[in-house]
Amino acid sequence: MLLKAIEDELRRPPELYSEEELRRLGIEPDLFLFISRPDFSDNSHALWKYINQNTAYKTAWLIKNRAACELLKERNIACELFDSAAGVALAQKARYVISNIYFWGLHKYPGQIYINLWHGSGIKAHYFYDRNNDNQPYYEAKRDSELTDLYLVQGVLDKFILAALLNCDARKMLVTGQPRIDNIKEAAGKDNLECIFENITRKYDRLILFAPTFRRTTYSVVGKYYQDNILGLPDFNSSSFNEIMAKHKAALVVKLHPIEETNFISIDLEGDENIFLLKNLDMLKAGLQMNDLINAFDVMISDYSSIAYDFLLLDRPIIYNIPDQEEYAQKQGFVFPHIDFWMPGEKVFNFGGLLDALEDAFKHPQRYSAQRHTNIDLRYSYQDNGAARRVLAAIENYRPIINYGQRYFIKEKLLPLAREYEAEIARLKSRLAAPNSTSANEIPPQDEDKELEQALAALLAAALAHNGDTVLLAPLPSVYDGKTKSRLVHIIEQFSKKGWFCLCEVINMPSGCNFQHLNSDLYLTKLGDDIERLFKALGQAGKKIILALDYSLFSLSPERLKQMCAKAHTVFYFMEAEIRYSHAIEKQSPAEKYRLAFFAYCQENDSIHIIVSAQRLYDYFMKIRGKNRLHLITSGVDNSFFREHCAAGTVPDTLKAVINRSKPIIGFCGTITNDLYISLMQYLCERCREYDFVLIGENKLSQERIQVTTVLNSYENLFFAPEISYEDVPAAINLFDVAILPYYSLAKERFPLKFFEYLACAKPVVASDLEYLEEYYPFALTSRSHGEFAQHLQKALRFKKDITFAGQAQEIAAQNDWSLRVNELIEIIGQP
């Protein structure tokens, strides 16, 4: 069968599906699905707009940002959140999938056509030209280029550059121009800019756009970071800059790369009255794109970003702010030799050079006009406003090409293996058919029935002998290892301390261990299928079963869980974050599929109590099922434990060197996951060298971000320590002068377990933009940007010196003890 399938694949010519065939496959033949970074922007947006205005095709969007998705739906624009069930369903039925960068791990279904419009035509190297990459970006680029049927690019030169960058068949590259360029000259740029910055064009005679490329990602560091000032110049002087701005009645509008947009907010620019920050969400709210605004500007300051080539079409001055050119060339590189030729404008490396370049741009705007036009002629095959029309025609006329690289691999690599495999199968069948062959039935099965029966009997005896009439049952992923405690483990322990009979079904309990008695009221077991027998026996004995389920673990099938829910008196479903639906079907494990199926069941079943820890997740469920059996219960703290152990405990050896240094210690204690805001930590280590930063915890970064630890290890004021015993956590936190919660935006859905633990140890807390912590000011200082975070570290150190601070912080911790959280759950159990 395998051999025949491979041979058939080699014989099969590339083909397009008919509309009837597409419908049978569940695909809508006239549906265009768009994605972009940022959401609803760039070439994807320009093509979407053209198709909506000029054709009868259906269109829809996959959106990553929840606020953006809700805003678009209010405007009756068809869209779904990318990692939602509706988003996955939408991706399955689109005929055409359009992107401006990559496809975010989408699973490509038969009959679908993937079109990449790309996002620029700059000069910096990336993917297979990038000297800074490791294997993961190469893999991702190659995967996407194999999925993509058609690339639509700006010019002939770009066709061959992009083919090389992506290691891709150049026949997939068609020269059409980029749709976002179509209206760049005709747009009412100044009027549009007024929609975001009121009176800016009336107040100022000259407008300057500063639009740099990114310097940091989750896996790389290239060039100088914009830390001490927005322009990233070491000798920048704010008063001198404001003087030249005032002299020419000029304003600087800053448009950061989407990767780094959160690094700065308006508060970071206080004192710079002539600087304005242009953000993607502001443009989205105003219904504007960058190409609607760009012709409002008289001068651009950029670096290696492709947006400089968009601005070229206006034949206006470009200043290249490149103090890190040498480092950038060495680490990442450029796609052209003689890079100066491809940057038609003044190059500046310090603040004095920038001031001179601005004066020259105002006085002699045509100085580099000839060089600009030469670049335009070389890079742009079309200079009209017909790119969107050509792109749509290219898509409509698309015909598949033979992938000779894939055919070669199948023929030369897979086909010989398949032949060898089928020959080996034939030999094995022959041996099994021979006399005296060993039958598989002769292998004695492993029988654990007796041991399970004994465990079940012991549990029943203990439960029936218990004074209470209620049993708390909770499936757990593994036995508590003495280190990290989950929210559910804390709650179970508190229930047992209150005299409840608690039974944990441990999915990954060590082999040969089916029963473990932790204390008089807390038991661990691995009964597997026999857990249903336990349910039945407890029910017959008149015991009420409280089922506590954690969203993160489901090795049990949804059907079995549904049966257990039906028999339980009360079901708690603890949600720490919204379930993210994966488009990559091949990566979904059975447990992940179980988890998604049961999550859908819990959303629909209003007899199940959903417990969330943060307002954002509460609001999400409110929209789905209303307030019925939905409860907001934040995290807590074992207050007495932390108070008692704060001054005593084992200090990790890796931190002993830090204690002897004279710098304040800024610390984080918790699991290091993808929620950790890596670029923020890089920023703090560079800007705040007067502090030592300590990260304590197990490293669970995904493979894509694992290189980050290498980057962070390069900082002399950053120290990593491995996960420590839970007994030692209070003593480790006690070392900190300030505790931090440097989380990425997804963490807003959950209330961090560490927050009240920090307060129990009397530590001031500085956090990312976690709005639910704002009510705890000044014990928690939330930060909307990297710069504000750095300012809050200084502020927190001052708060710590207040003699009343420690007592007040510990009082807040005492008011949020885990025992009080469990009292809330007990009250829910008692309700009808």
Beta strands, then each sheet from edge to edge (+ up, - down):
strand 1: 28-34
strand 2: 58-63
strand 3: 79-81
strand 4: 94-99
strand 5: 113-116
strand 6: 150-153
strand 7: 173-175
strand 8: 206-210
strand 9: 250-254
strand 10: 275-277
strand 11: 299-302
strand 12: 318-321
strand 13: 346-348
strand 14: 470-476
strand 15: 501-506
strand 16: 515-519
strand 17: 522-525
strand 18: 544-550
strand 19: 570-575
strand 20: 609-612
strand 21: 630-632
strand 22: 665-669
strand 23: 692-696
strand 24: 718-721
strand 25: 738-741
strand 26: 765-767
strand 27: 780-782
sheet 1: 3+ 2+ 1+ 4+ 5+ 6+ 7+
sheet 2: 10+ 9+ 8+ 11+ 12+ 13+
sheet 3: 16+ 17- 15- 14- 18- 19- 20- 21-
sheet 4: 24+ 23+ 22+ 25+ 26+ 27+
end
